[in-house]
Amino acid sequence: MQKISTFLILLFVGTATMAQKKPLDHGVYDGWQSVSSSAITKDGHFIYYVVSPQEGDAQLAITTPENKPVGHIDRAVNAGFSPDGKFLIALIKPFYSDTREAKIKKKKPDEMPKDSLAIFTLETSALHKIPHVKSYKTPEESGEYMAYISEPATAPKDTSETDTSQTKKTARKKPQPTLHVRHLTSGEEVTFERADAYHFSKDGKILVYTRKPEEKDSLGADAGLYYYDLETKKSQHISTGKGEYKNITFDEVASQIAFTADKSPEKSLQKAFNLYYYIPSQDTAIIIAQRGTSGIPQNWYISGDGNVRFSKNGEKLFFGIAPVPPVKDTTLVEFEHAKVDIWHWQDDYLQTQQLVNLRREQNRNYLAVTYPKQGRNVIPLADEQLPDTRLTKDADNEFALATTDIGRRIETQWQTGAFQDIYAVSSINGSRKKIAENIRGSIGLSPTGKYIVWFNRLDANWYCHDIQLGKTVLLNEDLPVSFADEDNDVPDEPNGYGIAGWSESDEELFIYDKYDIWAFHPDGTERKLVTNGTGRNHQITFRYRDLKEERSGMFGRRGTPSVIDTKKPLILSSFNHISKENGWYTANLHNPRDPKEIVTAPYRYGQTKEAEDANYYLYTKENFTSSPDLYMSTDFVKETKLSSTNPQQQGYNWGTAELVKWTTPKGYAAEGILYKPEDFDATKKYPVIAYFYERLSDRLYNYNPPAPTPSRLNISFFVSNGYLVFAPDIHYEIGHPGQSAEEYVNSGMEELKKQSWVDGEKLAIQGQSWGGYQVAHLITRTPMYAAAWSGAPVVNMTSAYGGIRWDSGMNRQFQYERTQSRIGATLWEKPELYIENSPLFHLPNVTTPVVIMHNDEDGAVPWYQGIEMFTALRRLQKPVWLLNYNGEAHNLVQRQNRKDIQRRQLEFFDHFLKGKPAARWIDKGVPATTKGIDWGFGN
């Protein structure tokens, strides 16, 4: 019996040990995976997705909607299906280890390992690889051909004594790129040596390419632009000579080609671009616009940086013009002249902004149009007083939208966004109609160009202007809801929620409020609530999703609005503000009623797209415990899981995420996320780290991979290692952002302390940037925190107020008066608020050990702010450390630095919250004499 009892005890202990999961460690980062890209063929028959580790070799998988494996391609990137859905084409990266080894050996760029090309035949699963490929392209519509540039690696130097000098010279010659035009089905290829840029027509019947001259060929007789007909297999030299060929474009049916080219001598100090035009009946391309052409202003020329495009009907050709820039006098002796920036109080922009944007301004150009089939007169549509223009997607309509903020740019020093005047500019004669003035907000053009619509932040209203009638209407007049950001808590006028899109022929405009979608007739005669108020009644935000062509920005891709097919039910994404759950609904535009729920679930959806010609949806789905994986569905309900990322997570102690709510001392309803270890034991006491920025609770169902972070708290990593992490939302009172952080963060932590499983003596806080500021403020107001970590904080608002954000060159005044810092007044109007909210003036109160991370190339918060905090606390003999990652910006970019800070964060919090021995960098520091030799880790 004793032996049996001992056996059972040992069995129990062994089983328990096997069941116990290990905490995440620093070695897990590189192999942690994500679905980095995915796509589905137009007919929905094939799907690809790429699973990428954080560092290492990715793998592309090809499957069917039923998840029947078709094939895979190791290390594939830049993948795409051919337009006919018969092939998958991708580049294959070299092995990560090979590239790493080449970097260690400091090989030159042309000696580095090269990409290969993968051509995968979907029906047969045959994979064809081609080495040393630089790039590839396929036509937009045809799947018959593709093109690629091969660039063999540089041949090694031959030092054989038996070689002649001529042989050696040939062996060392740099290989030239070759353009290959490949018939995908047969594999037949046509090649062109010394090719550079190349472009397919939309239908895939024509390819144009540029060719470089032979080395040391001063004439470049065979250099220039070539026109290749893929049906006749004939190549024609349509523009000859060495030079720079740019902005090559076809019209919609490939009957016209336009481009800009500069053929001036290589050492010319000034570019001389001309606008060229070609049709197949011509022998060569001809110049249709150049400096001096009628219509181009005096001392202006064709810009090589302007976008060249045809209207969809092929009647108009748009391009850029610009003033001829001054040429630097090369006779001056450089070292004898001063280098000085002159700041003038009436400059539009500060010198710092001018210098940051120097290249952009040097390349600035102004829209012009010509009619290549009708006289070819040049009509400028923009100039230095009316610089910004927008066209519709087709550009067949008469009017372009133009805006200007000339004369009001100085004000952007202290406010966000300049006031603008709105114009409609005729593409027929260049005449201008002033539509509105002093508008601060979002401005757009309807798809057919009939209307200009804008949201005016000053009165929080939407306006629509009929260009032909010259009539402006207020769309949302007398409606009982706000179309401006209802949660705005900065001292600035709120933005609008944006536009969902337009119906066909600009008959209806669809606009968002916080929750619902409204439909307006552009003339203001009719309006309806598409989602029937369901969103506001249930605190659900509905948003239109064009899943066949996912768009970005308020007015869609490239500034053009979405065109909504009103004949079909809309697919709407949903977000429930109470439960934080996401989902999908459908809505009928012609019969407004409550949207019909498809699914609502405790997940977050991403990479959502629909097959163009089939009812297949592709998307990723995640929550805190489930790594984002790819799914396929026909209805978002019955789904097939395609990928299985991070199976190793099952072997680690992960965590859970839950929404917590409490009431602040002033009676405000508050909420946040509490993360607990997977092996949470309510009989134990846990240390708590609060991580915050502004509002984070909407991320309840976000997955947090264990990745070395730019400087934020790695939530999943710390939870796995026995910490509770608390992410409270913060709502702000204008003028008192620091007190607002106290109101929400401190009260949330006090609420947690009521739990028996919280160690109230082991609380810590961590934040980056605005979060770093709030950390710095909180430790001056309470001794409740045993440790703090403050990344890139502003600690002295009086010195930061007049400083520069070096990434943009902008002055920081706007931030304090109008945006995130939320003071709402100038320094001289309310100096007491700047002092109240500046931790520097209250640092004698600090009792909490704190690490500051602030880097010497920070372009958002000047790093002297971190220095001010460090030197003050050092003088006060408070425990403080400053980490400066050399050459790094506001957030860490270099992966080795991200890994370093991750390790130091764990050592710091482990010491002060768990009582582990202090690492040497904490205890003794790391002197400059051992920098790069001793990192100070461990005891």
Secondary structure in CASP SS format (residue, H / E / C, confidence):
PFRMAT SS
TARGET T0000
AUTHOR 0000-0000-0000
METHOD secondary structure of the structure
MODEL  1
M C 1.00
Q H 1.00
K H 1.00
I H 1.00
S H 1.00
T H 1.00
F H 1.00
L H 1.00
I H 1.00
L H 1.00
L H 1.00
F H 1.00
V H 1.00
G H 1.00
T H 1.00
A H 1.00
T H 1.00
M H 1.00
A H 1.00
Q C 1.00
K C 1.00
K E 1.00
P C 1.00
L C 1.00
D C 1.00
H C 1.00
G C 1.00
V C 1.00
Y C 1.00
D C 1.00
G C 1.00
W C 1.00
Q E 1.00
S E 1.00
V E 1.00
S E 1.00
S E 1.00
S E 1.00
A E 1.00
I E 1.00
T C 1.00
K C 1.00
D C 1.00
G C 1.00
H C 1.00
F C 1.00
I E 1.00
Y E 1.00
Y E 1.00
V E 1.00
V E 1.00
S E 1.00
P E 1.00
Q C 1.00
E C 1.00
G C 1.00
D C 1.00
A C 1.00
Q E 1.00
L E 1.00
A E 1.00
I E 1.00
T E 1.00
T C 1.00
P C 1.00
E C 1.00
N C 1.00
K C 1.00
P E 1.00
V E 1.00
G E 1.00
H E 1.00
I E 1.00
D E 1.00
R C 1.00
A E 1.00
V E 1.00
N E 1.00
A E 1.00
G E 1.00
F E 1.00
S C 1.00
P C 1.00
D C 1.00
G C 1.00
K C 1.00
F E 1.00
L E 1.00
I E 1.00
A E 1.00
L E 1.00
I E 1.00
K C 1.00
P C 1.00
F C 1.00
Y H 1.00
S H 1.00
D H 1.00
T H 1.00
R H 1.00
E H 1.00
A H 1.00
K H 1.00
I H 1.00
K C 1.00
K C 1.00
K C 1.00
K C 1.00
P H 1.00
D H 1.00
E H 1.00
M C 1.00
P C 1.00
K C 1.00
D C 1.00
S E 1.00
L E 1.00
A E 1.00
I E 1.00
F E 1.00
T E 1.00
L C 1.00
E C 1.00
T C 1.00
S C 1.00
A E 1.00
L E 1.00
H E 1.00
K E 1.00
I E 1.00
P C 1.00
H C 1.00
V E 1.00
K E 1.00
S E 1.00
Y E 1.00
K E 1.00
T C 1.00
P C 1.00
E C 1.00
E C 1.00
S C 1.00
G C 1.00
E C 1.00
Y E 1.00
M E 1.00
A E 1.00
Y E 1.00
I E 1.00
S E 1.00
E C 1.00
P C 1.00
A C 1.00
T C 1.00
A C 1.00
P C 1.00
K C 1.00
D C 1.00
T C 1.00
S C 1.00
E C 1.00
T C 1.00
D C 1.00
T C 1.00
S H 1.00
Q H 1.00
T H 1.00
K H 1.00
K H 1.00
T H 1.00
A H 1.00
R C 1.00
K C 1.00
K C 1.00
P C 1.00
Q C 1.00
P C 1.00
T E 1.00
L E 1.00
H E 1.00
V E 1.00
R E 1.00
H E 1.00
L C 1.00
T C 1.00
S C 1.00
G C 1.00
E C 1.00
E E 1.00
V E 1.00
T E 1.00
F E 1.00
E E 1.00
R C 1.00
A E 1.00
D E 1.00
A E 1.00
Y E 1.00
H E 1.00
F E 1.00
S C 1.00
K C 1.00
D C 1.00
G C 1.00
K C 1.00
I E 1.00
L E 1.00
V E 1.00
Y E 1.00
T E 1.00
R E 1.00
K C 1.00
P C 1.00
E C 1.00
E C 1.00
K C 1.00
D C 1.00
S C 1.00
L C 1.00
G C 1.00
A C 1.00
D C 1.00
A C 1.00
G E 1.00
L E 1.00
Y E 1.00
Y E 1.00
Y E 1.00
D E 1.00
L C 1.00
E C 1.00
T C 1.00
K C 1.00
K E 1.00
S E 1.00
Q E 1.00
H E 1.00
I E 1.00
S E 1.00
T E 1.00
G C 1.00
K C 1.00
G C 1.00
E E 1.00
Y E 1.00
K E 1.00
N E 1.00
I E 1.00
T E 1.00
F E 1.00
D C 1.00
E C 1.00
V C 1.00
A C 1.00
S C 1.00
Q C 1.00
I E 1.00
A E 1.00
F E 1.00
T E 1.00
A E 1.00
D E 1.00
K C 1.00
S C 1.00
P C 1.00
E C 1.00
K C 1.00
S C 1.00
L C 1.00
Q C 1.00
K C 1.00
A C 1.00
F E 1.00
N E 1.00
L E 1.00
Y E 1.00
Y E 1.00
Y E 1.00
I C 1.00
P C 1.00
S C 1.00
Q C 1.00
D C 1.00
T C 1.00
A C 1.00
I E 1.00
I E 1.00
I E 1.00
A E 1.00
Q C 1.00
R C 1.00
G C 1.00
T C 1.00
S C 1.00
G C 1.00
I C 1.00
P C 1.00
Q C 1.00
N C 1.00
W E 1.00
Y E 1.00
I E 1.00
S C 1.00
G C 1.00
D C 1.00
G C 1.00
N C 1.00
V C 1.00
R E 1.00
F E 1.00
S C 1.00
K C 1.00
N C 1.00
G C 1.00
E C 1.00
K C 1.00
L E 1.00
F E 1.00
F E 1.00
G E 1.00
I E 1.00
A E 1.00
P E 1.00
V C 1.00
P C 1.00
P C 1.00
V C 1.00
K C 1.00
D C 1.00
T C 1.00
T C 1.00
L C 1.00
V C 1.00
E H 1.00
F H 1.00
E H 1.00
H C 1.00
A C 1.00
K C 1.00
V C 1.00
D C 1.00
I C 1.00
W C 1.00
H C 1.00
W C 1.00
Q C 1.00
D C 1.00
D C 1.00
Y C 1.00
L C 1.00
Q H 1.00
T H 1.00
Q H 1.00
Q H 1.00
L H 1.00
V H 1.00
N C 1.00
L H 1.00
R H 1.00
R H 1.00
E H 1.00
Q H 1.00
N C 1.00
R C 1.00
N C 1.00
Y E 1.00
L E 1.00
A E 1.00
V E 1.00
T E 1.00
Y C 1.00
P C 1.00
K C 1.00
Q C 1.00
G C 1.00
R C 1.00
N C 1.00
V E 1.00
I E 1.00
P E 1.00
L C 1.00
A C 1.00
D E 1.00
E C 1.00
Q C 1.00
L E 1.00
P C 1.00
D E 1.00
T E 1.00
R E 1.00
L C 1.00
T C 1.00
K C 1.00
D C 1.00
A C 1.00
D C 1.00
N C 1.00
E C 1.00
F E 1.00
A E 1.00
L E 1.00
A E 1.00
T E 1.00
T E 1.00
D C 1.00
I C 1.00
G C 1.00
R C 1.00
R C 1.00
I H 1.00
E H 1.00
T H 1.00
Q H 1.00
W C 1.00
Q C 1.00
T C 1.00
G C 1.00
A C 1.00
F C 1.00
Q E 1.00
D E 1.00
I E 1.00
Y E 1.00
A E 1.00
V E 1.00
S E 1.00
S C 1.00
I C 1.00
N C 1.00
G C 1.00
S C 1.00
R E 1.00
K E 1.00
K E 1.00
I E 1.00
A E 1.00
E E 1.00
N E 1.00
I E 1.00
R C 1.00
G E 1.00
S E 1.00
I E 1.00
G E 1.00
L E 1.00
S C 1.00
P C 1.00
T C 1.00
G C 1.00
K C 1.00
Y E 1.00
I E 1.00
V E 1.00
W E 1.00
F E 1.00
N E 1.00
R C 1.00
L C 1.00
D C 1.00
A C 1.00
N E 1.00
W E 1.00
Y E 1.00
C E 1.00
H E 1.00
D E 1.00
I C 1.00
Q C 1.00
L C 1.00
G C 1.00
K E 1.00
T E 1.00
V E 1.00
L E 1.00
L C 1.00
N C 1.00
E C 1.00
D C 1.00
L C 1.00
P C 1.00
V C 1.00
S C 1.00
F C 1.00
A E 1.00
D C 1.00
E C 1.00
D C 1.00
N C 1.00
D C 1.00
V C 1.00
P C 1.00
D C 1.00
E C 1.00
P C 1.00
N C 1.00
G E 1.00
Y C 1.00
G C 1.00
I E 1.00
A E 1.00
G E 1.00
W E 1.00
S E 1.00
E H 1.00
S H 1.00
D H 1.00
E C 1.00
E C 1.00
L E 1.00
F E 1.00
I E 1.00
Y E 1.00
D C 1.00
K C 1.00
Y C 1.00
D C 1.00
I E 1.00
W E 1.00
A E 1.00
F E 1.00
H C 1.00
P C 1.00
D C 1.00
G C 1.00
T C 1.00
E C 1.00
R E 1.00
K E 1.00
L E 1.00
V C 1.00
T C 1.00
N C 1.00
G C 1.00
T H 1.00
G H 1.00
R H 1.00
N H 1.00
H H 1.00
Q C 1.00
I E 1.00
T E 1.00
F E 1.00
R E 1.00
Y E 1.00
R C 1.00
D C 1.00
L C 1.00
K C 1.00
E C 1.00
E C 1.00
R C 1.00
S C 1.00
G C 1.00
M C 1.00
F C 1.00
G C 1.00
R H 1.00
R H 1.00
G H 1.00
T C 1.00
P C 1.00
S C 1.00
V E 1.00
I E 1.00
D C 1.00
T C 1.00
K C 1.00
K C 1.00
P C 1.00
L E 1.00
I E 1.00
L E 1.00
S E 1.00
S E 1.00
F E 1.00
N E 1.00
H C 1.00
I C 1.00
S C 1.00
K C 1.00
E C 1.00
N E 1.00
G E 1.00
W E 1.00
Y E 1.00
T E 1.00
A E 1.00
N C 1.00
L C 1.00
H C 1.00
N C 1.00
P C 1.00
R C 1.00
D C 1.00
P C 1.00
K E 1.00
E E 1.00
I E 1.00
V E 1.00
T E 1.00
A E 1.00
P C 1.00
Y C 1.00
R E 1.00
Y E 1.00
G E 1.00
Q E 1.00
T E 1.00
K E 1.00
E E 1.00
A C 1.00
E C 1.00
D C 1.00
A C 1.00
N C 1.00
Y C 1.00
Y E 1.00
L E 1.00
Y E 1.00
T E 1.00
K E 1.00
E E 1.00
N C 1.00
F C 1.00
T C 1.00
S C 1.00
S C 1.00
P C 1.00
D E 1.00
L E 1.00
Y E 1.00
M E 1.00
S E 1.00
T C 1.00
D C 1.00
F C 1.00
V C 1.00
K C 1.00
E E 1.00
T E 1.00
K E 1.00
L C 1.00
S C 1.00
S C 1.00
T C 1.00
N C 1.00
P H 1.00
Q H 1.00
Q H 1.00
Q H 1.00
G H 1.00
Y E 1.00
N C 1.00
W C 1.00
G E 1.00
T E 1.00
A E 1.00
E E 1.00
L E 1.00
V E 1.00
K E 1.00
W E 1.00
T E 1.00
T C 1.00
P C 1.00
K C 1.00
G C 1.00
Y C 1.00
A E 1.00
A E 1.00
E E 1.00
G E 1.00
I E 1.00
L E 1.00
Y E 1.00
K E 1.00
P E 1.00
E C 1.00
D C 1.00
F C 1.00
D C 1.00
A C 1.00
T C 1.00
K C 1.00
K C 1.00
Y E 1.00
P E 1.00
V E 1.00
I E 1.00
A E 1.00
Y E 1.00
F C 1.00
Y C 1.00
E C 1.00
R C 1.00
L C 1.00
S H 1.00
D H 1.00
R H 1.00
L C 1.00
Y C 1.00
N C 1.00
Y C 1.00
N C 1.00
P C 1.00
P C 1.00
A C 1.00
P C 1.00
T C 1.00
P C 1.00
S C 1.00
R C 1.00
L C 1.00
N C 1.00
I H 1.00
S H 1.00
F H 1.00
F H 1.00
V H 1.00
S H 1.00
N C 1.00
G C 1.00
Y C 1.00
L E 1.00
V E 1.00
F E 1.00
A E 1.00
P E 1.00
D C 1.00
I C 1.00
H C 1.00
Y C 1.00
E C 1.00
I C 1.00
G C 1.00
H C 1.00
P H 1.00
G H 1.00
Q H 1.00
S H 1.00
A H 1.00
E H 1.00
E H 1.00
Y H 1.00
V H 1.00
N H 1.00
S H 1.00
G H 1.00
M H 1.00
E H 1.00
E H 1.00
L H 1.00
K H 1.00
K C 1.00
Q C 1.00
S C 1.00
W C 1.00
V E 1.00
D E 1.00
G E 1.00
E E 1.00
K E 1.00
L E 1.00
A E 1.00
I E 1.00
Q E 1.00
G E 1.00
Q E 1.00
S C 1.00
W H 1.00
G H 1.00
G H 1.00
Y H 1.00
Q H 1.00
V H 1.00
A H 1.00
H H 1.00
L H 1.00
I C 1.00
T C 1.00
R C 1.00
T C 1.00
P C 1.00
M C 1.00
Y C 1.00
A C 1.00
A E 1.00
A E 1.00
W E 1.00
S E 1.00
G E 1.00
A C 1.00
P C 1.00
V C 1.00
V C 1.00
N C 1.00
M H 1.00
T H 1.00
S H 1.00
A H 1.00
Y C 1.00
G C 1.00
G C 1.00
I E 1.00
R E 1.00
W C 1.00
D C 1.00
S C 1.00
G C 1.00
M E 1.00
N E 1.00
R C 1.00
Q H 1.00
F H 1.00
Q H 1.00
Y H 1.00
E H 1.00
R C 1.00
T C 1.00
Q C 1.00
S C 1.00
R C 1.00
I C 1.00
G C 1.00
A C 1.00
T C 1.00
L C 1.00
W C 1.00
E C 1.00
K C 1.00
P H 1.00
E H 1.00
L H 1.00
Y H 1.00
I H 1.00
E H 1.00
N C 1.00
S C 1.00
P H 1.00
L H 1.00
F H 1.00
H H 1.00
L H 1.00
P H 1.00
N H 1.00
V C 1.00
T C 1.00
T C 1.00
P C 1.00
V E 1.00
V E 1.00
I E 1.00
M E 1.00
H C 1.00
N C 1.00
D C 1.00
E C 1.00
D C 1.00
G C 1.00
A C 1.00
V C 1.00
P C 1.00
W C 1.00
Y H 1.00
Q H 1.00
G H 1.00
I H 1.00
E H 1.00
M H 1.00
F H 1.00
T H 1.00
A H 1.00
L H 1.00
R H 1.00
R H 1.00
L C 1.00
Q C 1.00
K C 1.00
P C 1.00
V E 1.00
W E 1.00
L E 1.00
L E 1.00
N C 1.00
Y C 1.00
N C 1.00
G C 1.00
E C 1.00
A C 1.00
H C 1.00
N C 1.00
L C 1.00
V C 1.00
Q C 1.00
R H 1.00
Q H 1.00
N H 1.00
R H 1.00
K H 1.00
D H 1.00
I H 1.00
Q H 1.00
R H 1.00
R H 1.00
Q H 1.00
L H 1.00
E H 1.00
F H 1.00
F H 1.00
D H 1.00
H H 1.00
F H 1.00
L H 1.00
K H 1.00
G C 1.00
K C 1.00
P C 1.00
A C 1.00
A C 1.00
R H 1.00
W H 1.00
I H 1.00
D H 1.00
K C 1.00
G C 1.00
V C 1.00
P C 1.00
A H 1.00
T H 1.00
T H 1.00
K C 1.00
G C 1.00
I C 1.00
D C 1.00
W C 1.00
G C 1.00
F C 1.00
G C 1.00
N C 1.00
END
